[in-house]
Amino acid sequence: MSIRELVAVLRRRWYVIVPAILLSLLAALHLYRSVPVAYQSQSSVALLDSSAASKLPPSFGNPISNAGGALVVTADVLIRTLSGADSARELHSLGVSDPYTVGFAANTSGPLLTLTVTGTDREKVLEETNTLTGFAGEQLNALQAAAKVQPAYMVQTAPVVLPQTPVPQLKSRYQQVLGVLIVGVGAGFVLSFVADALLAARRRRRERSAEDSGGPGRSGRRRSRGRRVDATALLTGYLALAFYIPSNLTLPGLGGVGTPANVFALLALFWYLATWLAGRIRPASGTRLPRVAMWLLTVSVLASYIANAGRGSVRKELLGADRGLIALLVWVSLVVLVSAGIQDRARLDVLLRRAVVMGTVVAAIGFYDFFTATNIADSISIPGLSSSVPQITTLDRGAFTRPRSTTAQPLEFGGMLALLLPFAVQQAFDPVRRHLKAWRRWAPVALMGGALPLTVSRTSIIGALIVILVMVPRWKPQRRWTAIGVLVGAVACFKVIIPGLIGTITALFASFLSNSDSSTQARTVKYSAIVPYLDERPLFGRGLGTFIPELYFFTDNQYMLTLAEMGFLGLLVLLFLFLTGIHQGGAIRRLAVGESDRELGQAFFASALVALVVSATFDALSFPMFAGMFFLTIAAGGSYLGFIRRAAPKPRSVEFPCLPADQHPPAPSRAPAPVR
């Protein structure tokens, strides 16, 4: 459906869209006038050691200079005490009836606490903040008195920032108003196309009945003069935004899911809904599996969202859960657009080729970052976008700068390239592309494969090894030995051109195998730290997007993160997603007739296996570019499997022992005559 056709439907059904917009405007105006303005006041409190304990060096009696790690633990105990139900009841009896939060101050590593009260009465909020600040000191003294700590050794609270004048919080108010407008306009948009589809169906029934009765009917359908927009064109726009705009640049307030590419994907979902409701597109048969997997993921995410709403979550966790729902909509949009929106295999081939070409450009930028020891994405600034990771810097390992190109982190850079590398290899061998020059076919393979070791990470090397071990053994001996020779030559070239790189990578794996790597040890320690959170919510978890590192810690493992956020149900669904991709690749290879299609199935198999394995090395789905490429390839595998199944010959049966006329097997090739 073209843009002209979309506008034509909205113009024809103005009596649906216009009242919906007017009602949403009236509701937004009523909400703006009826919802009171919230005011927020904050104070900051520092924990100071006792003078008796600080007499020893190096503080020499100065409590401010003696804010060590033990006080951070004390501050954490005080935060948990103030956030408990008993403290809430006691504060309520003291007059603190508005919501309050207690936590570590932002961007600090010491025992500095921030106390926040939010309410609708400005004077009352200020009074409650004063009460909360004094109550924090009283609770700390009560905890120490219960532990029979001598007064001379008691830790004290010292106000650093006195309760501030309450400031209005208009952002949440505007967000609610904007949410009502979006829901109203979206509902009007959908209802317009529903009404148009129903009326069109009734009109077709009348025309058929008129033709059956011998009456005049319409001779044909009006042809659109607008340029037709299909799912491949929209997904190409998504790929361009995802690859070429740094993934740390997002819309303010949306966090990591607010990238321009994700917003574009959500708009593309509206296009699909409009086209589907108008009867212009129907999901092809045999492509249901990826959408079934997404339905299961949706159920798991919604269950975790409800579980999060039923516990005492702080504001950051509630916002994280909302962002998790947005991420889910983006993933659903990609899967639906690819598996149900692309009706022509040629257009699906075009989409995969464009993904490989754009990924090659990202890999080339990674080469520039590595050899110049900079990051080109840091110099990109787009009006209206802000960095969701303000502390991001160029990372080093050994004597090498780890490139990240336009991704948010070198691990995402390597993981994304490992997902696309199998398709670059398949397209290089594809007979359909043999008319192209060799450098055009093999440049993506060389750039993507060569960029993986430059990240100096185990994730990239593991991804490359999986691609090699899955694809190379399935090739014919001549191609296989040629590939092994090229790989050995590539390792030798890296050793000569970049001295020390191969040794650094080898040392990474050696330290991992000997369990002497600090990075690996830090990750394994976090595995046991997940258990208490899993015990609290074992089935549905705490909510997708709520396990925020600012409140908890980095997991560096997608499976551990899924256990904490979506419980065992979410982990099973995640494994089902990975196994879906692996199954689709194997089924394509098994059902394909031509060698090119069999190699394409092996590429899908390798890509899904890469995602399965490397997700244990970093929180993969937290990075928008990797997550987008993963769901796009899963959906593309389902779509290709549908094309292969529909093209496969029907099996013979007792009732029909012969194949249909259009499905005769190819004639056997004649063997050449022996040379005498």
C-alpha positions in Angstrom: 0.0 0.0 0.0 1.4 3.4 -1.0 1.4 6.6 1.0 -1.2 8.0 -1.4 -3.5 5.0 -0.7 -3.0 5.5 3.1 -4.0 9.1 2.9 -7.0 8.2 0.6 -8.3 5.8 3.2 -8.1 8.3 6.0 -9.7 10.9 3.8 -12.6 8.6 2.9 -13.1 7.6 6.6 -12.8 11.1 8.0 -15.9 10.5 10.0 -13.9 8.0 12.1 -10.5 9.6 12.4 -11.7 13.1 13.0 -14.0 12.3 16.0 -11.2 10.1 17.5 -8.7 13.0 17.3 -11.2 15.4 18.8 -12.1 13.1 21.6 -8.4 12.5 22.4 -7.8 16.2 22.4 -10.7 16.8 24.8 -9.5 13.9 27.0 -5.9 15.3 27.0 -7.2 18.8 27.9 -9.3 17.4 30.7 -6.3 15.4 32.0 -4.0 18.4 31.8 -6.5 20.5 33.8 -7.6 17.9 36.3 -4.3 16.2 37.2 -2.5 18.2 39.8 1.1 19.2 39.3 3.5 17.1 41.3 6.3 18.7 43.3 9.6 17.1 44.2 12.1 17.9 46.9 15.4 16.3 47.6 18.1 16.3 50.3 21.5 14.6 50.4 23.0 12.9 53.5 26.5 11.6 54.0 27.5 8.9 56.5 30.6 9.8 58.6 32.6 7.5 60.7 33.0 8.2 64.4 35.8 10.4 65.6 37.2 7.6 67.6 37.5 5.3 64.6 39.0 8.1 62.4 41.9 8.9 64.8 44.0 6.2 63.2 45.9 7.0 59.9 45.3 7.9 57.2 42.3 10.1 58.4 43.9 11.3 61.6 40.6 12.3 63.2 38.9 13.6 60.0 35.6 11.7 59.6 35.1 13.1 56.1 38.3 11.5 54.8 37.4 8.1 56.3 34.5 7.2 54.0 35.7 3.7 53.1 34.0 0.7 51.8 32.5 -0.3 55.2 30.4 2.9 55.2 29.0 2.0 51.8 27.7 -1.3 53.3 26.3 0.7 56.2 24.6 3.1 53.7 23.1 0.1 51.8 21.7 -1.3 55.1 20.2 2.1 55.9 18.6 2.4 52.4 17.0 -1.0 52.8 15.7 -0.1 56.2 14.2 3.1 55.1 12.6 1.4 52.1 10.9 -1.2 54.2 7.3 -1.4 55.2 8.0 -0.8 58.9 9.7 2.5 58.2 6.9 3.5 55.8 4.3 3.0 58.5 6.4 4.9 61.1 6.9 7.8 58.6 3.2 7.8 57.8 2.5 8.3 61.5 5.0 11.2 61.4 3.1 12.9 58.6 5.0 11.6 55.5 2.1 10.4 53.4 3.5 11.2 50.0 5.7 8.7 48.0 9.4 8.9 48.9 12.5 7.2 47.7 15.9 6.6 49.3 19.0 5.6 47.3 22.6 6.2 46.6 23.4 9.6 45.0 23.9 9.5 41.3 27.5 9.1 40.0 29.0 8.4 43.4 30.9 5.5 44.9 30.8 6.7 48.5 28.2 6.6 51.4 26.2 9.5 50.0 22.4 9.1 50.0 19.7 11.1 48.2 16.3 11.4 49.9 13.4 12.3 47.6 9.7 13.1 48.3 7.1 13.7 45.6 3.6 15.2 46.2 1.1 17.7 45.1 1.3 20.1 48.0 4.5 22.2 47.8 4.7 23.2 51.4 3.8 19.7 52.6 6.5 18.1 50.4 9.2 20.4 51.9 8.0 19.5 55.4 8.0 15.8 54.6 11.5 16.0 53.2 12.8 17.6 56.5 11.0 14.8 58.4 12.5 12.1 56.2 16.0 13.6 56.6 15.8 13.6 60.4 14.2 10.1 60.4 17.2 8.7 58.5 19.6 9.8 61.2 17.3 8.4 63.9 17.0 5.0 62.1 20.8 4.8 61.8 21.2 5.4 65.5 18.5 2.9 66.3 20.2 0.2 64.2 23.5 0.8 65.9 21.9 0.9 69.3 20.2 -2.5 68.6 23.7 -3.9 67.7 25.0 -2.5 71.1 27.5 -0.2 69.4 29.3 2.1 71.8 28.3 5.8 71.3 31.9 6.8 70.7 32.0 4.4 67.7 28.6 5.2 66.2 28.4 6.2 62.5 26.6 9.6 62.1 24.6 11.2 59.4 25.6 14.6 58.1 23.3 16.6 55.8 25.3 17.6 52.8 22.4 19.2 50.8 19.5 20.5 52.9 15.9 19.9 51.7 15.5 21.9 48.6 12.6 24.0 47.6 10.1 21.7 45.8 10.2 22.0 42.0 7.3 21.1 39.7 7.5 17.8 37.9 5.9 18.7 34.6 7.5 15.9 32.6 5.3 13.1 33.9 2.2 15.3 33.4 3.1 16.0 29.7 3.9 12.3 29.3 0.4 11.4 30.4 -1.2 14.0 28.1 0.9 12.8 25.2 0.1 9.2 26.0 -3.7 10.0 25.8 -3.1 11.7 22.4 -1.1 8.8 21.0 -3.7 6.3 22.1 -6.6 8.3 20.7 -5.0 9.0 17.3 -3.7 5.5 17.0 -7.2 4.1 17.8 -8.7 6.4 15.2 -6.1 5.3 12.7 -6.8 1.6 13.2 -10.6 2.1 13.3 -10.5 4.0 10.0 -8.9 1.1 8.2 -11.2 -1.4 10.0 -14.2 0.5 8.8 -12.7 0.8 5.3 -12.1 -3.0 5.2 -15.6 -3.8 6.4 -17.2 -1.5 3.9 -15.1 -2.8 1.1 -16.0 -6.3 1.9 -19.7 -5.4 1.9 -19.3 -3.6 -1.4 -17.6 -6.7 -2.9 -20.5 -8.9 -1.7 -23.0 -6.5 -3.4 -21.1 -6.5 -6.6 -20.9 -10.3 -6.7 -24.6 -10.6 -6.0 -25.3 -8.1 -8.7 -23.1 -10.0 -11.2 -24.9 -13.3 -10.3 -28.3 -11.7 -10.9 -27.1 -10.3 -14.3 -26.9 -6.7 -13.2 -24.0 -4.3 -14.0 -20.9 -4.5 -11.9 -17.8 -2.6 -11.6 -15.4 -3.7 -14.3 -12.2 -3.3 -12.4 -10.4 -1.9 -9.4 -9.1 1.6 -9.5 -5.3 1.5 -9.9 -3.1 3.6 -7.6 -0.8 6.0 -9.2 1.4 6.4 -6.1 4.7 4.6 -5.7 4.2 1.3 -3.9 5.9 1.0 -0.6 6.5 -2.6 0.6 8.0 -4.1 3.7 11.4 -4.5 2.2 11.6 -0.7 1.5 10.6 0.1 5.1 13.0 -2.5 6.6 15.8 -0.9 4.5 15.0 2.4 6.1 15.2 0.7 9.5 18.6 -0.9 8.7 20.0 2.4 7.5 18.9 4.1 10.7 20.2 1.2 12.9 23.6 0.9 11.2 24.5 4.5 10.5 23.2 6.4 13.5 25.2 5.5 16.7 23.0 3.2 18.8 23.8 5.2 22.0 22.0 8.3 20.5 18.3 8.1 21.5 15.3 10.3 22.0 15.4 11.9 25.4 13.5 10.0 28.1 13.3 6.7 26.3 16.7 5.3 27.2 18.4 2.7 25.1 15.1 1.7 23.3 14.5 5.2 21.9 16.8 5.0 18.9 15.6 6.5 15.7 15.6 3.0 14.1 13.3 1.6 16.8 10.9 4.5 16.4 10.9 3.9 12.7 10.1 0.2 13.3 7.1 1.1 15.4 5.8 3.4 12.6 6.3 0.6 10.1 4.2 -1.6 12.3 1.3 0.9 11.8 1.9 0.6 8.1 1.6 -3.2 8.2 -1.6 -3.0 10.3 -3.2 -0.5 7.8 -2.2 -2.7 4.8 -3.4 -5.9 6.5 -6.7 -4.3 7.6 -7.3 -3.0 4.0 -6.9 -6.6 2.7 -3.8 -5.8 0.7 -1.5 -8.3 2.4 -1.9 -11.7 4.0 0.8 -13.7 5.9 2.0 -16.4 3.6 1.6 -20.1 4.6 4.5 -21.8 6.3 5.8 -18.6 8.0 4.0 -19.0 11.3 6.8 -20.3 13.5 8.6 -17.0 14.2 5.3 -15.3 15.0 4.4 -18.1 17.3 7.7 -17.6 19.1 7.0 -13.9 19.4 3.6 -14.6 20.9 5.2 -16.7 23.5 7.7 -14.0 24.2 4.9 -11.4 24.4 3.1 -13.6 27.0 6.3 -13.9 29.0 7.1 -10.2 29.0 3.5 -9.2 29.9 3.5 -11.7 32.8 6.8 -10.2 34.1 5.3 -6.7 33.6 2.3 -7.6 35.8 4.6 -9.2 38.3 6.7 -6.0 38.5 3.5 -4.0 39.1 2.6 -6.2 42.0 5.8 -5.5 44.0 7.2 -2.4 45.5 9.2 -1.1 42.5 11.0 2.2 42.5 10.4 4.7 39.8 13.5 3.7 37.8 12.2 0.1 37.7 8.7 1.2 36.6 10.3 3.3 33.8 12.5 0.3 32.8 9.5 -1.9 32.6 7.8 0.6 30.3 10.9 0.7 28.1 10.8 -3.1 28.1 7.3 -3.1 26.5 8.6 -0.6 23.9 11.5 -2.9 23.1 9.0 -5.8 22.8 6.9 -3.9 20.3 10.0 -3.1 18.2 10.9 -6.8 18.1 7.4 -7.8 17.2 7.4 -5.2 14.4 10.5 -6.6 12.9 9.3 -10.2 13.0 5.9 -9.4 11.6 7.3 -7.1 8.8 9.8 -9.7 7.6 7.8 -13.0 8.1 4.4 -11.7 7.1 5.0 -8.5 5.2 7.5 -9.8 2.5 5.5 -11.8 -0.1 8.2 -12.1 -2.8 11.4 -14.1 -2.3 13.4 -11.8 -4.5 12.5 -8.9 -2.2 13.7 -10.9 0.8 17.0 -11.6 -1.0 17.3 -7.9 -1.6 16.8 -7.2 2.1 19.5 -9.7 3.2 22.0 -8.3 0.6 21.3 -4.7 1.9 21.9 -5.9 5.5 25.2 -7.4 4.5 26.3 -4.3 2.6 25.4 -2.0 5.4 27.1 -4.3 7.9 30.2 -4.1 5.8 30.2 -0.3 6.1 30.0 -0.6 9.9 32.9 -3.1 9.8 35.0 -0.6 7.7 34.3 2.1 10.3 35.6 -0.4 12.9 38.9 -0.7 11.0 39.2 3.1 11.1 38.5 3.2 14.8 41.1 0.5 15.5 44.0 2.0 13.5 43.4 5.6 14.6 42.7 4.7 18.3 39.5 6.9 18.2 35.8 6.4 17.8 34.1 8.1 14.9 30.7 7.8 16.6 31.8 10.2 19.4 32.0 13.0 16.9 28.5 12.5 15.6 25.9 14.8 17.1 22.3 14.9 15.9 19.9 17.6 17.0 17.1 16.2 19.2 19.1 13.1 20.2 21.1 12.6 23.4 23.4 9.9 24.4 21.8 7.2 26.6 25.3 6.2 27.8 27.0 9.5 28.8 30.0 7.8 30.3 30.9 5.8 27.2 34.6 6.1 26.3 37.1 4.4 24.0 38.0 1.0 25.5 41.4 -0.5 25.5 42.7 -4.0 26.1 46.4 -4.5 26.2 48.0 -2.2 23.7 45.0 -2.1 21.4 41.9 0.1 21.1 38.8 -1.9 20.9 36.6 -0.5 18.1 32.8 -0.2 18.5 32.0 1.7 15.2 28.4 2.9 15.4 27.4 0.4 18.1 27.3 1.1 21.8 30.0 -1.4 22.9 32.7 -3.5 21.3 30.8 -6.7 22.4 27.8 -5.5 20.4 30.0 -4.7 17.5 31.5 -8.2 17.4 28.3 -10.0 18.1 26.4 -8.2 15.3 29.1 -8.9 12.7 29.2 -12.5 13.8 25.4 -12.7 13.1 25.8 -11.3 9.6 29.1 -13.0 8.6 27.4 -16.4 7.5 25.2 -14.5 5.0 28.1 -12.6 3.6 29.9 -15.9 3.0 26.7 -17.4 1.4 26.2 -14.4 -0.9 29.9 -14.6 -2.0 29.4 -18.2 -3.2 25.9 -17.6 -4.6 25.9 -18.5 -8.3 23.4 -15.7 -9.0 26.1 -13.1 -8.1 29.0 -14.6 -10.0 28.6 -12.0 -12.7 29.9 -9.5 -10.2 33.6 -8.8 -9.7 35.4 -10.9 -7.1 36.2 -7.9 -4.9 32.5 -7.0 -4.7 31.5 -10.5 -3.6 34.4 -11.0 -1.1 34.9 -7.5 0.4 32.0 -8.0 2.9 33.5 -11.3 4.0 37.0 -9.9 4.4 35.9 -6.7 6.2 33.4 -8.5 8.6 35.7 -11.4 9.3 38.7 -9.2 9.7 37.0 -6.8 12.1 36.1 -9.5 14.5 39.6 -10.1 15.9 40.1 -6.3 16.2 37.6 -6.1 19.1 40.1 -8.2 21.2 37.2 -10.0 22.8 36.4 -13.7 23.4 32.8 -13.0 22.2 34.0 -12.1 18.7 36.4 -15.0 18.4 33.9 -17.5 19.6 31.3 -16.2 17.1 33.9 -16.5 14.2 34.8 -20.0 15.3 31.2 -21.1 15.3 30.7 -19.7 11.8 33.7 -21.6 10.6 32.9 -24.9 12.3 29.3 -24.9 11.1 29.8 -23.8 7.5 33.2 -25.1 6.4 32.7 -28.9 7.1 29.6 -28.8 4.8 31.5 -27.6 1.8 33.1 -29.8 -0.9 36.7 -30.8 -0.2 38.2 -28.4 -2.7 36.4 -25.4 -1.3 37.0 -26.6 2.3 40.8 -26.9 1.9 41.0 -23.6 0.1 39.1 -22.0 3.0 41.4 -23.5 5.6 44.4 -22.2 3.6 42.9 -18.7 3.5 42.2 -18.8 7.2 45.7 -19.8 8.0 47.1 -17.1 5.7 44.8 -14.5 7.4 46.1 -15.4 10.9 49.7 -15.0 9.5 48.8 -11.6 8.0 47.4 -10.4 11.3 50.5 -11.6 13.1 52.7 -9.6 10.8 50.6 -6.5 10.2 49.4 -6.1 13.8 52.1 -7.5 16.1 50.9 -8.7 19.4 47.2 -9.0 18.5 47.1 -12.8 18.1 49.2 -13.2 21.3 46.7 -11.0 23.3 43.7 -13.0 22.0 45.5 -16.3 22.9 46.3 -15.0 26.4 42.6 -14.1 26.8 41.5 -17.7 26.2 44.5 -19.1 28.2 43.5 -17.0 31.3 39.9 -18.1 30.8 40.8 -21.8 30.7 43.0 -21.4 33.8 40.3 -19.4 35.7 42.9 -16.6 36.3 41.0 -13.9 34.3 39.6 -11.1 36.5 36.8 -10.4 34.0 35.7 -14.1 34.0 35.9 -14.3 37.8 33.8 -11.1 38.2 31.1 -12.7 36.0 31.0 -16.0 37.8 30.6 -14.2 41.1 27.6 -12.4 39.7 25.9 -15.7 38.8 25.5 -16.5 42.5 24.3 -12.9 43.2 21.4 -13.5 40.9 20.0 -16.3 43.1 18.4 -14.1 45.8 16.5 -12.2 43.1 15.4 -15.4 41.4 14.2 -16.9 44.6 11.9 -13.8 45.1 10.2 -14.2 41.6 11.2 -17.6 40.2 8.4 -18.0 37.6 7.8 -14.6 36.0 10.8 -12.5 37.2 10.9 -8.9 38.2 10.0 -7.4 34.8 11.8 -6.9 31.5 14.1 -3.9 31.7 13.9 -3.5 35.5 17.3 -5.1 36.4 19.1 -1.8 36.0 22.8 -1.7 36.7 22.4 1.6 38.6 20.2 -0.2 41.1 21.8 -3.7 41.0 24.8 -4.8 38.8 25.8 -5.8 35.3 25.1 -9.4 34.6 27.1 -9.7 31.3 25.0 -12.8 30.5 21.7 -12.7 28.7 20.5 -15.9 30.3 21.2 -14.7 33.9 19.6 -11.3 33.0 16.5 -13.1 31.6 16.2 -15.3 34.7 16.2 -12.1 36.9 13.8 -10.1 34.7 11.4 -12.8 33.3 12.1 -15.9 35.5 12.2 -19.5 34.3 9.3 -18.9 31.9 11.2 -16.1 30.1 14.4 -18.3 30.0 12.4 -21.1 28.3 10.9 -18.7 25.8 14.4 -17.3 25.0 15.8 -20.7 24.4 12.8 -21.5 22.2 13.6 -18.4 20.1 17.2 -19.6 19.6 16.1 -23.1 18.8 13.5 -21.7 16.4 16.3 -20.1 14.4 18.4 -23.3 14.5 15.5 -25.4 13.4 14.6 -23.1 10.5 18.1 -23.2 9.2 18.2 -27.0 9.4 14.8 -27.3 7.7 15.8 -25.0 4.9 18.9 -27.1 4.2 16.9 -30.3 4.4 14.1 -29.3 2.1 16.1 -27.2 -0.4 16.6 -28.5 -3.9 19.5 -26.4 -5.1 23.0 -26.1 -3.5 22.6 -22.3 -3.1 19.5 -22.7 -0.9 21.1 -25.4 1.1 24.0 -23.1 1.9 21.5 -20.4 2.8 19.9 -22.7 5.3 23.4 -23.4 6.7 23.9 -19.7 7.1 20.7 -19.3 9.1 21.8 -22.3 11.2 25.2 -20.7 11.9 23.7 -17.3 12.7 21.2 -18.7 15.2 23.9 -20.8 16.8 26.1 -17.8 17.2 23.3 -15.9 19.0 22.7 -18.9 21.2 26.3 -19.1 22.3 27.4 -15.5 22.5 24.4 -14.5 24.6 26.2 -16.3 27.5 29.0 -13.8 27.2 27.1 -10.5 27.3 23.6 -9.2 27.8 22.9 -9.4 24.1 19.2 -8.2 23.9 20.0 -5.1 25.9 21.9 -3.7 22.8 19.5 -2.4 20.1 21.6 -3.2 17.1 22.3 -6.8 18.0 18.7 -7.4 19.1 17.4 -5.9 15.9 19.6 -8.1 13.7 18.8 -11.2 15.7 15.0 -10.8 15.4 15.4 -9.8 11.7 17.4 -12.9 10.9 15.0 -15.2 12.9 12.0 -13.8 10.9 13.9 -14.0 7.6 14.6 -17.7 8.3 10.9 -18.3 8.9 10.0 -16.5 5.7 12.6 -18.4 3.6 11.4 -21.7 5.1 7.9 -20.8 3.9 9.1 -20.1 0.4 11.1 -23.4 0.3 8.1 -25.4 1.6 5.8 -24.0 -1.0 8.2 -24.7 -3.8 9.0 -28.2 -2.6 7.3 -31.0 -4.6 4.4 -32.7 -2.9 5.2 -36.2 -1.5 3.7 -39.1 -3.4 0.9 -41.1 -1.8 -1.2 -44.2 -2.5 -4.1 -42.1 -3.9 -1.7 -40.0 -6.0 1.3 -42.1 -7.0 2.4 -39.6 -9.7 3.6 -36.1 -9.2 1.5 -33.2 -10.5 2.3 -32.0 -14.0 4.0 -28.9 -12.7 6.2 -30.8 -10.2 8.1 -33.3 -12.3 11.6 -34.0 -11.0 14.4 -32.8 -13.2 15.6 -35.1 -15.8 18.8 -36.9 -14.9 21.9 -35.5 -16.5 23.5 -37.6 -19.1 26.9 -39.0 -18.3 29.7 -38.1 -20.7 30.7 -40.8 -23.1 33.9 -42.6 -22.1 37.1 -41.5 -23.9 38.5 -44.4 -25.9 
